[in-house]
């Protein structure tokens, strides 16, 4: 399969770039910039993208032979400065230019072919390219950055000082498509069907004739891992559902019906509510609740796994970039081999193959539900009574949002129960940007009024508020 190498010089941009490449149906993988030209050549990449935090220093341990591999290269942000400096150009400190700015591109450059010449981009730097190397020409500029892009078309080397991977850059995805399709000659091979084929082959080799245990939470990731594993080994898979008493309304029954009755998976339910409530007594800090719930879930699951006889392993629903939500590092003594079929996929790719594996579109699109369930959404100490009230309010809010068919994209929406004398529910809807920062999503007042009316009718003496606070570092109340 064709693939693009993302050379990571450190920072927050590399994974966003990798996602954008995959969104263009081309596989990408991230490697540190210390990789050798020999290693790159052995992998037969179609092209290389260099990316790092904009204002970092130039590295010393870089294999200059990489420039002699005759592979198309695209430097983004710091990567642009690195390419030009390494090949004889020059960069220097400059007045900071940051945010969304006007950009003028040269459409005769293959990278900008078919783009609107006067557009907008996101840029963020304090150093700028002041002289391009021999053989390069300038292909884009902003008001403060005379060299916003440059190319050496003969060598297929391209540098952009702005960030086409960020949503603030208009036509950014078109820049990637031009690099991938026109310059690197890639084809659209990385599709949901292709991902399923690849993962199926990998699992067939990894699992062999063994039986498999899998913790099924009902979230998109664990559900996708379960369906994928079942496709490969059938009845040798047993899914373990742990009823921790922290699930949303009707969640347990829904999981059993979908995966047991509809799709025919072997389901084993473990009732563990007393254990979880016992651990959560007196705990009020959200971070502590998350840690306790996560570790207890892992503990209960591996206790069940030890009861399994014969040759078996454990499949876990790990994915990029957040890592596994089951607290495996706390249990390094787990006896079973751990298999992570989704570890090199981003969550949007997990959603895509969920549909390919037969899960309903509405299920594949459902929002992420954290491993601690409703515990972190109860402000203060968790009790069964508080959870019962929150379940009802949360179910009403989610039902009204879904029924209203409001186009809020990938926004999270949920209710929290505040620590007040009378039941007070804080409704929240947030959208996330490319950096995972959270910002309030707007909802129609008529919808909020309807939700409030239903909650107050269902829960006497209750109050309902809507939180419109932008909280970049977290989505939830703390």
N, C-alpha and C positions, 0 to 999 in steps of 0.2 A: 504493500500500500504506500502511495506517495505521502511524504511527510515533510514538514518544515521544522527547522531547528530554531528555538528561541534561546539565544545566548543571554543569560541573566547576569548582569553586572550588579545585582542587588537592588532592593527597593520594592515598591508596591505595584509597579506597572507590568511586570512580566506575565503574571497570571491573567491579567485583563487582555493583554495582547494574545496570549495563547487561546483564550476564549473566543476572541474575535476571529482568529484564523479558523477555528473549528466551526464557528457560525457560518463560515463560507464553505463548509463541507470539505475542508482539507484538514488532515490530522496534523497536530503540532505537539511537540514535547519540549520541555524546558530543561536546559543543562547549564551548569555553571560556566562562566567565561574561561575557566582554567582548562577546559577540555582541549585536547590536542587536535591538530589538523588530521593526523592519522586516524584518530577515533572518529572524527566527523566523516572522513572519506569512506570509512568502512560501513557507515550507516546509509550511504546513498541518499542523502537529503536532496530535496529539490531546490532549497533556498535557505537562507539564514536571516533572521531578524535579531538585531542587537538592541537591547533595551536595559536601562538602569535609571536610578534616580537622577534628576537633571543636573544637580550641582555637585555630584560626587567627583573625587579626584581620579585622575587617570591611573589605571592599574599597571603594575609592572610585569606580572606573570601572565602575559598573553602570547599565544603562539602566533607569530606574524605570518607563518606559513598558511594560515587560514585564508589570507587574502589571495593566495596563489592557487586556490582550489577551483577557480573559475565558476564558483557558484554565485547566483544572484544574491545580493545583500541589501537589506534595508535597515538603516540605523534610525532609531526613534528617540527623540529627546537627547539624553546623554549619548546614546548610540550614534546619533548623527555627528556629534562633536568628536566622538572617538574615531569614527571612520575618517573624517577629514584630517584630524590631527595626526593619525597614524600614517596617512599617505602623503604628508607634506604640507597640509594646510595649516591654518592657525586659528586659535580661538583666544578670547580675552574677556576679562570681567566687563560687564555692561550694566546699565540701569535695569533693575528687575522688570520683567514683563510677565504678568501673571493673569490668568483668567481667559475669558472668551474675548477674542480680538478679530478684527477684519483681516482677511487673508486674500492675497492675489496670487493665483497660480498660472503657470505657463502650460497651456493645454497641449503643446507639442511634445511635452515630456510624457513618456508612456505611463508614468505613475499617476498622472493627472488627466489622462485622456478621457474625454466625454464628461468631465466635471465642469460645473459652472465656474468660470474663472474668478469671479468675485464672490467669496464665500466667508465662512467664519471657522475659527479653530480654537482649541484650547492650548495655551502655551504657558510655560512656567520655568524660567531660568534667570540666572544672574551672570552667566557666561554666554557669549555668542560667537558664532563662527565669523571671523573677520577676513579670512582669505581661504578660498577653496583650493584644493590640490590641482596640480597640472592634469589636464584632461577632463576636469569637472566644469560644469556651468551652473549658474544660479537659476532655479526654476520656480521659486516662490518667495514672497516677502510680506512682512507686516509693517505697520507704521514705525515700530522701534527695532525690528529685526530685518535688516536688509538681506540676510541669507537665512530665510525660513526653510528653504529646501535647496538641494543641489543634486546633480546626477553626473555620472560617467556612464553614458548609455552603452558605449562599446564594451565596457567591463561589467555592465549590469549592476552598478553600484549606486545606491540611492540613500540620501540622508534627508530627514525631515526633523526640524527643531521642534515642531508642534506634536501633539498627541492624537493621531487619528483613531486610536482605540477608545477614546473617551466619548461619551454621548454628546458632550458640548461641542465637538467638532462636527460641523455639518459635512455630509458626504464622506465621513471617515471610513465607513465600511466599503465605499467605492474605491478608496485608496488601496485598501487591502485586496480587494478583488482584482484590481489592475496589477498589483504586484504578484499575486498568486497565479492568476490565469494568463495574463498577457506576458509577464516577464519571466516567471518561473515555469510556465507551461503546465500548471497543475490542473487536475480534473476534479469534479465534485464526487469524490469517492467516500468521504466520511459522512455517511447517512445513517439514520437509525437502523435500517436493515443491515447495513455493513457492520455497525457496532455490535448488534446482536450476534451476527455470524462470528465475529472476532471473539467475543466474550464466550460464546458457546464452545468454540474450539479450545479456548484456554481452560475452561472449566472441565471439559472432557478429559484433558490431559492431567489437570491437577487433582481431580476427584477420583478418577479411576472407578473401581467397583465399591468404594466405601459408602457407608451411610453418612448422612449430613444432618446436623442440627443447626437451626437458624432462629435467632430471636426476632419475632415479628411484632412490631409495634403498631403497624397500620399506617405508618408514614410512607411517603412516596419511595424513599430509598430502600427501606427494609422490604416493602412490597415488591419493588422491582427486583431486588436480589433474590427474593423467594420465587418469583415467577421465572426468572432466568435459570435458577438452580433446578427448579421443577422441570423445566423444558429439557434439561440435560439428563437428570437422573430419575425423574418420576417419583415413584412411591418410596424411594430410598431417602427422601427428604422428610424430616419432621420439623414443623415450625412450632416454636414455643412462644405462647403469648403469656406475658406476666401481668396479671391483674393487680396493679399496685394501688388501686383506689383513687388515682389521680387523673384518670382519663376524662375526656369530654363526654357529654351526654350521649348515650346509646353507642359509644365508640366500640366497646367490646363486642356487642351483639353484631354490629355492622362488619367488623373484621372477620368474625367467625362465618357469617353468612357469605361474604364475598369470596374468601379464600378457601373455606371448607366446603360450603354447599355449591357455590357457582363454579369454582375452578378445581375442586377436587383435591386440594392439598391436605396432607395429614396435619391436623392441628392438635396440640396439647396445651391446655390452659392451666396455669399455676396460680392459685389464689394466694396473694401475699399482702393483702391490705393491712393486716395487723402489724406485720413487720415494718412496713413503710411508715405507718402512723406512729408506731413506737419510736422509730428513729427521728421523726420530725417534731416530737414533743418539745416545746420550749424554744424551737428554732424560729427566728424571725428574719435573719439576713437572707436575701435572695440567693447570693452566691453559695452560702452554706446549704441551702435547700437543694440547689442544683447538684452540688458535690455529693450530698447524702443520697439523693434519689438516683443519681448516676451510678454510684458505687454499689448501692444496694441492688439495683437492677442487674448489674454484672454479677454480683455475688449469687443472687437467686438463680440466674441463668446457668452459671457454671456448676452450681450444686446439682441442678437437673442434668447437666451434661455428663457429670460423673456417674450418673445412674445408668447411662447408656452402655450396653455391652457390645463387644465386637469392634471391628475396625471402623472408626468414624472420625470426622473432623467437624469444624465449626465454620460456617460462612457468615461473615459480618458485612453490614451495609455501609462501608466506608466510601467517601467520595471527596473530590476536590471542591473548594479549597479548605473547607472547615474541618476535615478529618472526621474520624469516627465518633459518633455521639455516645457509644457505649464505652465506659471508662476502662478500657483494657489495660492501660499502663499501671493501674492500681493492682492488677492481678497477673504479674509476670510469671506466676507458678502454674498458670492454666496448663493442664496436661494435653489438651487437644491442639492439633495443628489448626491455625487460624488462616482462613482464606478470605481475601478481600477482592471480589470480582469487579467492584465499581471504583476502585481506588484511583484510577487514572482518568476518571470522568468528572466533568463539572455537573452541578446539580441540574442545569437546564438540559444536559445530555441524558441524565438519568430520567428526567420527565419525558423526554422524547422516546426513549426505548421502552418506557412503561406502556405507552400506547402501542408500540410495535409488538409487545408481548401479550397484548390482549386486555390490558386494564382500561376501564372506561375513561374517556377524555376528562370528565369531571373529576375523577379520582386522581389522574395524573397531574392535573392542574391545582390540586388542593394545596393550601399553604402549609409550610413547615410547622410541625408541632413539637416543641422541645421535649427532651427525655424526662424532664421533671414534671411534665404535664401541667396541670393547673396549680401546682404548689407554689410556683414563683409568682403567680398572678393573684395569690391571696396575700395581701400586705399584712404583715404580722404573723402570728402563729397560725399554723394550719390545723383546722378541725374538720370533722366530717360535716358538721352543720354548715360551716362556711363554704366548703366545697360544693355542697348540695345547692346552695343559693347561687354560687358562681356558675355552676353547670347550666342552670336554667337561664340566667342572664346571657351567658356566652352563646348558648344555643339560639336564643331569640335574635341576638345581634347577627350571628353568622347566617341564619336563615333569611333575615330581611336583606342583608347585603347580596346574597346569592339570588334571591327572587327579584331584586331590583335590577339585576343585570347591569350594574354600573361598571363602565370601562376603567377600572383602576389598576389594570396591569397586574404586576406581581406584588401589589401592596399586601402587607400583613394587617389583619384586623382581628381584634380580640377585646374582651372585657376583663378588667381587674376589679377585685373587691377591696376597697380601701378599709383601713383600720379606724372605723368610726362607730359611734353609738348605734345609729340606725344604718341598715345596709345601704351603702353608697357604691355605685358601680361606675368606674371610669372607662368609657369607651375610647378606643384608640385605633386609628388606621394610619399606617406609615408606609412610605415608599423608600427604597434604598437606591443610592447611586452606585457608580462603579467601584467605589472604595468601601462599600458596605456601611456608609453613613446613613442615618435614618432621618427622614423628614416627614412632617405631617401631610397626610393626603386629605384633600377636601371631599366632604360628603354633603349631599343636599340636606338642607334643614328639614325638609318634609320627611326624609328617611329617618333622621335622628329623632324627630318628634314621634314617629310611628314606633320606633324601637323603644323609646322611653315610655310610651303609653303601655306597650305590651309588658315591659318589665315591671312597671308599677302595678299593673293589674294582676300580675302573677305573683309578685313578692310584696306583701303589704308593708307600708311605711318606708319604702325604698326611695332612693334618690339616684338620678342618673346625670353624669356630667360627660362632656366630650373634650378630650385632651388634644389641643392643637399645637402643643409645644414641639419645636424641632429639637431632637436629641441625637446629634450625630453619633455619639458613642454607644448608645443603646436604644432599643425599641421599646422596652418595657418600663414599667414603674419600678423604682427601687427605694 
